[in-house]
Amino acid sequence: MLTNVHAGKMVEVAGMVGKNMCFSTYTTELIGYSEAAESTAPIWMLGSTNAIRAASKHEYENITKEFLQRF
């Protein structure tokens, strides 16, 4: 879920650099990502509920796919 602040900031950035310059995919701030970083392990290797939830969203994979499509 995007917060109002995040959504507003994305609109602001798109207005400054141009909508086509911004990626349409993004990451959320799920706790599982922090747990993975703290454990120095890929998100999909952790078994906590938070990590499983974050991994199931495939956010970083989706950003990577968009990046590769653009370049």
Distance bins in CASP14 RR format, pairs under 12 A and 6 or more apart:
PFRMAT RR
TARGET T0000
AUTHOR 0000-0000-0000
RMODE 2
METHOD distances of the structure
MODEL  1
1 7 0 0 0 0 1 0 0 0 0 0 0
1 26 0 0 0 0 0 1 0 0 0 0 0
1 28 1 0 0 1 0 0 0 0 0 0 0
1 29 0 0 0 0 1 0 0 0 0 0 0
1 30 0 0 0 0 0 1 0 0 0 0 0
1 57 0 0 0 0 0 1 0 0 0 0 0
2 8 0 0 0 0 1 0 0 0 0 0 0
2 9 0 0 0 0 1 0 0 0 0 0 0
2 10 1 0 0 1 0 0 0 0 0 0 0
2 11 0 0 0 0 0 1 0 0 0 0 0
2 26 1 0 0 1 0 0 0 0 0 0 0
2 27 0 0 0 0 0 1 0 0 0 0 0
2 28 1 0 0 1 0 0 0 0 0 0 0
2 29 0 0 0 0 0 1 0 0 0 0 0
3 9 0 0 0 0 1 0 0 0 0 0 0
3 10 0 0 0 0 0 1 0 0 0 0 0
3 26 0 0 0 0 0 1 0 0 0 0 0
3 28 0 0 0 0 1 0 0 0 0 0 0
3 29 0 0 0 0 1 0 0 0 0 0 0
4 10 0 0 0 0 0 1 0 0 0 0 0
4 11 0 0 0 0 0 1 0 0 0 0 0
5 11 0 0 0 0 0 1 0 0 0 0 0
5 12 0 0 0 0 0 1 0 0 0 0 0
5 29 0 0 0 0 0 1 0 0 0 0 0
6 12 0 0 0 0 0 1 0 0 0 0 0
6 13 0 0 0 0 0 1 0 0 0 0 0
6 26 0 0 0 0 1 0 0 0 0 0 0
6 27 0 0 0 0 0 1 0 0 0 0 0
6 28 0 0 0 0 1 0 0 0 0 0 0
6 29 0 0 0 0 1 0 0 0 0 0 0
7 13 0 0 0 0 0 1 0 0 0 0 0
7 14 0 0 0 0 0 1 0 0 0 0 0
7 26 0 0 0 0 0 1 0 0 0 0 0
7 28 0 0 0 0 0 1 0 0 0 0 0
8 14 0 0 0 0 1 0 0 0 0 0 0
8 15 0 0 0 0 0 1 0 0 0 0 0
9 15 0 0 0 0 0 1 0 0 0 0 0
9 16 0 0 0 0 0 1 0 0 0 0 0
9 22 0 0 0 0 0 1 0 0 0 0 0
9 26 0 0 0 0 0 1 0 0 0 0 0
10 16 0 0 0 0 0 1 0 0 0 0 0
10 17 0 0 0 0 0 1 0 0 0 0 0
10 18 0 0 0 0 0 1 0 0 0 0 0
10 19 0 0 0 0 1 0 0 0 0 0 0
10 21 0 0 0 0 0 1 0 0 0 0 0
10 22 1 0 0 1 0 0 0 0 0 0 0
10 23 0 0 0 0 1 0 0 0 0 0 0
10 24 0 0 0 0 1 0 0 0 0 0 0
10 25 0 0 0 0 0 1 0 0 0 0 0
10 26 1 0 0 1 0 0 0 0 0 0 0
11 17 0 0 0 0 0 1 0 0 0 0 0
11 18 0 0 0 0 0 1 0 0 0 0 0
11 19 0 0 0 0 1 0 0 0 0 0 0
11 22 0 0 0 0 1 0 0 0 0 0 0
12 18 0 0 0 0 0 1 0 0 0 0 0
12 19 0 0 0 0 0 1 0 0 0 0 0
12 22 0 0 0 0 0 1 0 0 0 0 0
13 19 0 0 0 0 1 0 0 0 0 0 0
13 21 0 0 0 0 1 0 0 0 0 0 0
13 22 1 0 0 1 0 0 0 0 0 0 0
13 23 0 0 0 0 0 1 0 0 0 0 0
13 26 0 0 0 0 0 1 0 0 0 0 0
14 20 0 0 0 0 1 0 0 0 0 0 0
14 21 1 0 0 1 0 0 0 0 0 0 0
14 22 1 0 1 0 0 0 0 0 0 0 0
14 23 0 0 0 0 0 1 0 0 0 0 0
14 24 0 0 0 0 0 1 0 0 0 0 0
14 26 0 0 0 0 0 1 0 0 0 0 0
15 21 0 0 0 0 1 0 0 0 0 0 0
15 22 0 0 0 0 1 0 0 0 0 0 0
16 22 0 0 0 0 1 0 0 0 0 0 0
17 23 0 0 0 0 0 1 0 0 0 0 0
20 70 0 0 0 0 1 0 0 0 0 0 0
21 70 0 0 0 0 1 0 0 0 0 0 0
22 63 0 0 0 0 0 1 0 0 0 0 0
22 66 0 0 0 0 0 1 0 0 0 0 0
22 70 0 0 0 0 0 1 0 0 0 0 0
23 59 0 0 0 0 0 1 0 0 0 0 0
23 60 0 0 0 0 0 1 0 0 0 0 0
23 62 0 0 0 0 1 0 0 0 0 0 0
23 63 1 0 0 1 0 0 0 0 0 0 0
23 64 0 0 0 0 0 1 0 0 0 0 0
23 65 0 0 0 0 0 1 0 0 0 0 0
23 66 1 0 1 0 0 0 0 0 0 0 0
23 67 1 0 0 1 0 0 0 0 0 0 0
23 68 0 0 0 0 0 1 0 0 0 0 0
23 69 0 0 0 0 0 1 0 0 0 0 0
23 70 0 0 0 0 1 0 0 0 0 0 0
23 71 0 0 0 0 0 1 0 0 0 0 0
24 62 0 0 0 0 1 0 0 0 0 0 0
24 63 0 0 0 0 1 0 0 0 0 0 0
24 65 0 0 0 0 0 1 0 0 0 0 0
24 66 1 0 0 1 0 0 0 0 0 0 0
24 67 0 0 0 0 0 1 0 0 0 0 0
24 69 0 0 0 0 0 1 0 0 0 0 0
24 70 0 0 0 0 0 1 0 0 0 0 0
25 57 0 0 0 0 0 1 0 0 0 0 0
25 58 0 0 0 0 1 0 0 0 0 0 0
25 59 1 0 0 1 0 0 0 0 0 0 0
25 60 0 0 0 0 1 0 0 0 0 0 0
25 61 0 0 0 0 1 0 0 0 0 0 0
25 62 1 0 1 0 0 0 0 0 0 0 0
25 63 1 0 1 0 0 0 0 0 0 0 0
25 64 0 0 0 0 1 0 0 0 0 0 0
25 65 1 0 0 1 0 0 0 0 0 0 0
25 66 1 0 1 0 0 0 0 0 0 0 0
25 67 0 0 0 0 1 0 0 0 0 0 0
25 68 0 0 0 0 0 1 0 0 0 0 0
25 69 0 0 0 0 0 1 0 0 0 0 0
25 70 0 0 0 0 0 1 0 0 0 0 0
26 57 0 0 0 0 0 1 0 0 0 0 0
26 59 1 0 0 1 0 0 0 0 0 0 0
26 60 0 0 0 0 0 1 0 0 0 0 0
26 62 0 0 0 0 1 0 0 0 0 0 0
26 63 1 0 0 1 0 0 0 0 0 0 0
26 66 0 0 0 0 1 0 0 0 0 0 0
27 33 1 0 0 1 0 0 0 0 0 0 0
27 34 0 0 0 0 0 1 0 0 0 0 0
27 43 0 0 0 0 0 1 0 0 0 0 0
27 54 0 0 0 0 1 0 0 0 0 0 0
27 57 0 0 0 0 1 0 0 0 0 0 0
27 58 0 0 0 0 0 1 0 0 0 0 0
27 59 1 0 1 0 0 0 0 0 0 0 0
27 60 1 0 0 1 0 0 0 0 0 0 0
27 61 0 0 0 0 0 1 0 0 0 0 0
27 62 0 0 0 0 1 0 0 0 0 0 0
27 63 1 0 0 1 0 0 0 0 0 0 0
27 64 0 0 0 0 0 1 0 0 0 0 0
27 66 0 0 0 0 0 1 0 0 0 0 0
28 34 0 0 0 0 0 1 0 0 0 0 0
28 50 0 0 0 0 0 1 0 0 0 0 0
28 53 0 0 0 0 0 1 0 0 0 0 0
28 54 0 0 0 0 1 0 0 0 0 0 0
28 57 1 0 0 1 0 0 0 0 0 0 0
28 58 0 0 0 0 0 1 0 0 0 0 0
28 59 1 0 0 1 0 0 0 0 0 0 0
28 60 0 0 0 0 0 1 0 0 0 0 0
28 62 0 0 0 0 0 1 0 0 0 0 0
28 63 0 0 0 0 0 1 0 0 0 0 0
29 37 0 0 0 0 0 1 0 0 0 0 0
29 50 0 0 0 0 0 1 0 0 0 0 0
29 54 0 0 0 0 1 0 0 0 0 0 0
29 57 0 0 0 0 0 1 0 0 0 0 0
29 59 0 0 0 0 0 1 0 0 0 0 0
30 36 0 0 0 0 1 0 0 0 0 0 0
30 37 0 0 0 0 0 1 0 0 0 0 0
30 43 0 0 0 0 1 0 0 0 0 0 0
30 46 0 0 0 0 0 1 0 0 0 0 0
30 48 0 0 0 0 0 1 0 0 0 0 0
30 49 0 0 0 0 0 1 0 0 0 0 0
30 50 1 0 0 1 0 0 0 0 0 0 0
30 51 0 0 0 0 1 0 0 0 0 0 0
30 52 0 0 0 0 0 1 0 0 0 0 0
30 53 1 0 0 1 0 0 0 0 0 0 0
30 54 1 0 1 0 0 0 0 0 0 0 0
30 55 0 0 0 0 1 0 0 0 0 0 0
30 56 0 0 0 0 0 1 0 0 0 0 0
30 57 1 0 0 1 0 0 0 0 0 0 0
30 59 0 0 0 0 1 0 0 0 0 0 0
30 60 0 0 0 0 0 1 0 0 0 0 0
31 37 0 0 0 0 0 1 0 0 0 0 0
31 38 0 0 0 0 0 1 0 0 0 0 0
31 43 0 0 0 0 0 1 0 0 0 0 0
31 46 0 0 0 0 0 1 0 0 0 0 0
31 48 0 0 0 0 1 0 0 0 0 0 0
31 49 0 0 0 0 1 0 0 0 0 0 0
31 50 1 0 1 0 0 0 0 0 0 0 0
31 51 0 0 0 0 1 0 0 0 0 0 0
31 52 0 0 0 0 0 1 0 0 0 0 0
31 53 0 0 0 0 1 0 0 0 0 0 0
31 54 1 0 0 1 0 0 0 0 0 0 0
32 38 0 0 0 0 1 0 0 0 0 0 0
32 39 0 0 0 0 1 0 0 0 0 0 0
32 41 0 0 0 0 0 1 0 0 0 0 0
32 42 0 0 0 0 0 1 0 0 0 0 0
32 43 1 0 0 1 0 0 0 0 0 0 0
32 44 0 0 0 0 0 1 0 0 0 0 0
32 45 0 0 0 0 0 1 0 0 0 0 0
32 46 1 0 0 1 0 0 0 0 0 0 0
32 47 0 0 0 0 1 0 0 0 0 0 0
32 48 1 0 0 1 0 0 0 0 0 0 0
32 49 0 0 0 0 1 0 0 0 0 0 0
32 50 1 1 0 0 0 0 0 0 0 0 0
32 51 1 0 1 0 0 0 0 0 0 0 0
32 52 0 0 0 0 1 0 0 0 0 0 0
32 53 1 0 0 1 0 0 0 0 0 0 0
32 54 1 0 1 0 0 0 0 0 0 0 0
32 55 0 0 0 0 1 0 0 0 0 0 0
32 56 0 0 0 0 0 1 0 0 0 0 0
32 57 0 0 0 0 0 1 0 0 0 0 0
32 59 0 0 0 0 0 1 0 0 0 0 0
32 60 0 0 0 0 0 1 0 0 0 0 0
33 39 0 0 0 0 0 1 0 0 0 0 0
33 41 0 0 0 0 0 1 0 0 0 0 0
33 42 0 0 0 0 0 1 0 0 0 0 0
33 43 1 0 0 1 0 0 0 0 0 0 0
33 44 0 0 0 0 0 1 0 0 0 0 0
33 46 0 0 0 0 0 1 0 0 0 0 0
33 48 0 0 0 0 0 1 0 0 0 0 0
33 50 0 0 0 0 1 0 0 0 0 0 0
33 51 0 0 0 0 1 0 0 0 0 0 0
33 53 0 0 0 0 0 1 0 0 0 0 0
33 54 1 0 1 0 0 0 0 0 0 0 0
33 55 0 0 0 0 1 0 0 0 0 0 0
33 57 0 0 0 0 1 0 0 0 0 0 0
33 59 0 0 0 0 1 0 0 0 0 0 0
33 60 0 0 0 0 1 0 0 0 0 0 0
34 40 0 0 0 0 0 1 0 0 0 0 0
34 43 0 0 0 0 0 1 0 0 0 0 0
34 46 0 0 0 0 0 1 0 0 0 0 0
34 48 0 0 0 0 0 1 0 0 0 0 0
34 50 0 0 0 0 1 0 0 0 0 0 0
34 51 0 0 0 0 1 0 0 0 0 0 0
34 54 0 0 0 0 1 0 0 0 0 0 0
35 41 0 0 0 0 1 0 0 0 0 0 0
35 42 0 0 0 0 0 1 0 0 0 0 0
35 43 0 0 0 0 1 0 0 0 0 0 0
35 45 0 0 0 0 0 1 0 0 0 0 0
35 46 1 0 0 1 0 0 0 0 0 0 0
35 47 0 0 0 0 1 0 0 0 0 0 0
35 48 1 0 1 0 0 0 0 0 0 0 0
35 49 0 0 0 0 1 0 0 0 0 0 0
35 50 1 0 1 0 0 0 0 0 0 0 0
35 51 1 0 1 0 0 0 0 0 0 0 0
35 52 0 0 0 0 0 1 0 0 0 0 0
35 53 0 0 0 0 0 1 0 0 0 0 0
35 54 0 0 0 0 1 0 0 0 0 0 0
35 55 0 0 0 0 0 1 0 0 0 0 0
36 42 1 0 0 1 0 0 0 0 0 0 0
36 43 1 0 1 0 0 0 0 0 0 0 0
36 44 0 0 0 0 1 0 0 0 0 0 0
36 45 1 0 0 1 0 0 0 0 0 0 0
36 46 1 0 1 0 0 0 0 0 0 0 0
36 47 0 0 0 0 0 1 0 0 0 0 0
36 48 0 0 0 0 1 0 0 0 0 0 0
36 50 0 0 0 0 1 0 0 0 0 0 0
36 51 1 0 0 1 0 0 0 0 0 0 0
36 52 0 0 0 0 0 1 0 0 0 0 0
36 53 0 0 0 0 0 1 0 0 0 0 0
36 54 1 0 0 1 0 0 0 0 0 0 0
36 55 0 0 0 0 1 0 0 0 0 0 0
36 60 0 0 0 0 0 1 0 0 0 0 0
37 43 0 0 0 0 1 0 0 0 0 0 0
37 46 0 0 0 0 0 1 0 0 0 0 0
37 51 0 0 0 0 0 1 0 0 0 0 0
37 54 0 0 0 0 0 1 0 0 0 0 0
38 46 0 0 0 0 1 0 0 0 0 0 0
38 48 0 0 0 0 0 1 0 0 0 0 0
38 50 0 0 0 0 0 1 0 0 0 0 0
38 51 0 0 0 0 0 1 0 0 0 0 0
39 45 0 0 0 0 1 0 0 0 0 0 0
39 46 1 0 0 1 0 0 0 0 0 0 0
39 47 0 0 0 0 0 1 0 0 0 0 0
39 48 0 0 0 0 1 0 0 0 0 0 0
39 50 0 0 0 0 0 1 0 0 0 0 0
39 51 0 0 0 0 1 0 0 0 0 0 0
40 46 0 0 0 0 0 1 0 0 0 0 0
41 47 0 0 0 0 1 0 0 0 0 0 0
41 48 0 0 0 0 0 1 0 0 0 0 0
41 51 0 0 0 0 1 0 0 0 0 0 0
41 55 0 0 0 0 0 1 0 0 0 0 0
42 51 0 0 0 0 1 0 0 0 0 0 0
42 54 0 0 0 0 0 1 0 0 0 0 0
42 55 0 0 0 0 1 0 0 0 0 0 0
42 60 0 0 0 0 1 0 0 0 0 0 0
42 61 0 0 0 0 0 1 0 0 0 0 0
43 50 0 0 0 0 1 0 0 0 0 0 0
43 51 1 0 1 0 0 0 0 0 0 0 0
43 52 0 0 0 0 1 0 0 0 0 0 0
43 53 0 0 0 0 1 0 0 0 0 0 0
43 54 1 0 1 0 0 0 0 0 0 0 0
43 55 1 0 1 0 0 0 0 0 0 0 0
43 56 0 0 0 0 1 0 0 0 0 0 0
43 57 0 0 0 0 1 0 0 0 0 0 0
43 58 0 0 0 0 1 0 0 0 0 0 0
43 59 0 0 0 0 1 0 0 0 0 0 0
43 60 1 0 0 1 0 0 0 0 0 0 0
43 61 0 0 0 0 0 1 0 0 0 0 0
44 51 1 0 0 1 0 0 0 0 0 0 0
44 52 0 0 0 0 1 0 0 0 0 0 0
44 53 0 0 0 0 0 1 0 0 0 0 0
44 54 0 0 0 0 1 0 0 0 0 0 0
44 55 1 0 1 0 0 0 0 0 0 0 0
44 56 0 0 0 0 1 0 0 0 0 0 0
44 57 0 0 0 0 0 1 0 0 0 0 0
44 58 0 0 0 0 1 0 0 0 0 0 0
44 59 0 0 0 0 0 1 0 0 0 0 0
44 60 0 0 0 0 0 1 0 0 0 0 0
44 61 0 0 0 0 1 0 0 0 0 0 0
45 51 0 0 0 0 1 0 0 0 0 0 0
45 52 0 0 0 0 0 1 0 0 0 0 0
45 54 0 0 0 0 0 1 0 0 0 0 0
45 55 0 0 0 0 1 0 0 0 0 0 0
46 52 1 0 0 1 0 0 0 0 0 0 0
46 53 0 0 0 0 0 1 0 0 0 0 0
46 54 0 0 0 0 1 0 0 0 0 0 0
46 55 1 0 0 1 0 0 0 0 0 0 0
47 53 0 0 0 0 0 1 0 0 0 0 0
47 54 0 0 0 0 0 1 0 0 0 0 0
47 55 0 0 0 0 1 0 0 0 0 0 0
47 56 0 0 0 0 0 1 0 0 0 0 0
48 54 0 0 0 0 1 0 0 0 0 0 0
48 55 0 0 0 0 0 1 0 0 0 0 0
49 55 0 0 0 0 0 1 0 0 0 0 0
49 56 0 0 0 0 0 1 0 0 0 0 0
50 56 0 0 0 0 0 1 0 0 0 0 0
50 57 0 0 0 0 0 1 0 0 0 0 0
51 57 0 0 0 0 0 1 0 0 0 0 0
53 59 0 0 0 0 0 1 0 0 0 0 0
54 60 0 0 0 0 1 0 0 0 0 0 0
54 61 0 0 0 0 0 1 0 0 0 0 0
55 61 0 0 0 0 1 0 0 0 0 0 0
57 63 0 0 0 0 0 1 0 0 0 0 0
58 64 0 0 0 0 1 0 0 0 0 0 0
58 65 0 0 0 0 1 0 0 0 0 0 0
58 66 0 0 0 0 0 1 0 0 0 0 0
59 65 0 0 0 0 0 1 0 0 0 0 0
59 66 0 0 0 0 0 1 0 0 0 0 0
60 66 0 0 0 0 0 1 0 0 0 0 0
60 67 0 0 0 0 0 1 0 0 0 0 0
61 67 0 0 0 0 0 1 0 0 0 0 0
61 68 0 0 0 0 0 1 0 0 0 0 0
62 68 0 0 0 0 0 1 0 0 0 0 0
62 69 0 0 0 0 0 1 0 0 0 0 0
63 69 0 0 0 0 0 1 0 0 0 0 0
63 70 0 0 0 0 0 1 0 0 0 0 0
64 70 0 0 0 0 0 1 0 0 0 0 0
64 71 0 0 0 0 0 1 0 0 0 0 0
65 71 0 0 0 0 0 1 0 0 0 0 0
END
